[in-house]
Amino acid sequence: MALRPLQDRILAKRLESEEKTKGGIIIPDSAKEKPLEGKVVAVGRGKVLEDGSVRELDVKKGDRILFGKYAGTEVKIDGDELVILREDDVLAVVE
């Protein structure tokens, strides 16, 4: 199933977090936090401004992004867990 976000929304897939600490301790699944980094799968056309013009998004498909811990809405599509969030929820693009 194909999914295209509307307006200034972004569809991202969370990247897996490390299973070990730097000291070599293995972190069990129950103690892991959700990763705050993801890869952009799809983007909307842009934000509609008051004058009717459309401002394109700063992120594009394929970018690695950082977002807030509780940002966005989680959806499950074809077995993949994805996050839909607004451009305002994106904290940074990893370059």
C-alpha positions in Angstrom: 0.0 0.0 0.0 1.4 3.4 -0.9 0.9 6.3 1.5 1.5 10.0 0.7 1.4 12.5 3.6 -0.6 15.6 3.1 0.6 19.3 3.4 3.6 19.7 5.8 3.6 16.1 7.1 6.5 13.6 6.9 6.4 9.8 6.9 9.5 8.3 8.5 10.7 4.9 9.6 12.5 4.8 12.9 16.1 3.6 12.8 17.1 0.8 15.1 18.9 1.7 18.3 22.0 0.1 19.6 21.6 -3.2 21.5 24.8 -2.7 23.5 26.2 0.2 25.5 29.7 1.5 24.9 30.8 -0.7 27.9 29.5 -3.9 26.2 26.3 -4.3 28.3 23.5 -5.8 26.3 20.2 -3.8 26.7 17.1 -6.0 26.9 14.1 -5.1 24.7 12.0 -4.1 27.7 14.5 -1.4 28.7 15.1 0.1 25.2 13.7 3.5 24.4 12.2 4.3 21.1 14.8 5.6 18.7 14.7 9.4 18.1 16.2 9.0 14.7 14.5 8.0 11.5 14.7 7.9 7.7 12.2 9.9 5.6 10.1 7.6 3.5 7.7 10.2 2.0 6.9 13.9 2.3 3.9 16.0 1.6 3.7 18.8 -1.0 4.3 21.6 1.5 2.7 24.0 3.9 -0.1 26.2 2.5 0.5 29.8 3.6 -2.2 32.4 4.3 -1.8 33.9 0.9 -2.5 30.6 -0.8 1.1 29.8 -1.9 2.8 26.6 -1.0 6.1 26.5 0.9 8.1 23.3 0.1 9.5 21.3 3.0 13.2 21.5 4.1 13.4 17.7 4.3 13.2 15.3 1.4 12.8 11.5 0.9 15.9 9.6 2.0 17.0 12.2 4.7 18.0 11.0 8.2 16.2 13.1 10.7 16.0 13.6 14.5 12.7 14.2 16.1 11.2 14.5 19.6 10.5 11.5 21.8 6.7 11.9 21.8 6.4 13.5 18.3 4.1 12.2 15.6 1.6 9.4 15.3 2.7 5.8 14.9 1.1 3.8 12.1 1.7 0.2 10.8 1.7 -0.3 7.1 2.5 -3.7 5.5 4.2 -4.8 8.7 6.4 -1.7 8.9 6.1 0.6 11.9 6.2 4.2 10.6 5.7 7.6 12.2 3.7 10.5 10.6 4.9 13.9 11.9 4.7 17.5 11.0 7.8 19.4 9.7 7.7 21.4 13.0 8.4 18.2 14.9 11.7 17.6 13.1 14.6 18.8 15.2 17.4 18.3 12.7 18.6 16.6 9.5 21.6 14.4 10.0 24.2 15.2 7.2 
